[in-house]
């Protein structure tokens, strides 16, 4: 897995990628507790092999490594992936104010 780090004016973004998947973890300078998971994609040909589970395990490990205590993500409330995250310890905590179809979920480490 290759990891690329980008430092911005507002925080840090870590991009993770291999031939089967990609995702990003990012942080904001003004929030020392929360790491955000985004842009998760597992290639169609690699689905069903537990790669998504490994992404969540790696996200937990990385957040702990940098002393974050919560991981947040945004997902479509009615999607199967919402239920998948819920089955992996994520819970709804607020709706997106710009698009009510989306909900923010969090996982406390």
Residue, then its C-alpha position, 0 to 999 in steps of 0.5 A: x500500500x502506498x501512502x502519500x501525505x499532503x499538508x494543506x492550510x486547513x489540515x493533513x490528507x493521507x492518501x492510501x492506494x494499491x491495485x485493489x483499493x484506495x481511500x483517504x484519511x484527513x484531519x483538520x488543524x483545529x480538531x485534535x480528536x477526529x480523523x475523517x475517512x473518505x473516498x473509499x473504493x474497492x475495485x469491483x474485481x476485488x470485492x468480497x475478499x475482506x478488503x473493506x474490513x482491512x481498510x477500516x482496521x487500517x483507518x483505526x490503526x492510523x487514527x490511534x497512531x496519530x492520537x485521534x479518538x474518533x473516525x468520522x465519514x459521510x455516507x448516503x443514508x439509504x445505501x447498503x454501505x451505510x448498513x455495512x459501516x453500522x455493522x462495523x461500529x459506526x453510528x449516525x450522529x448528524x445529517x448533512x445540512x446541504x444534502x439530507x440524503x447523506x448522514x455523518x457517521x462516527x466510530x469512537x476508538 
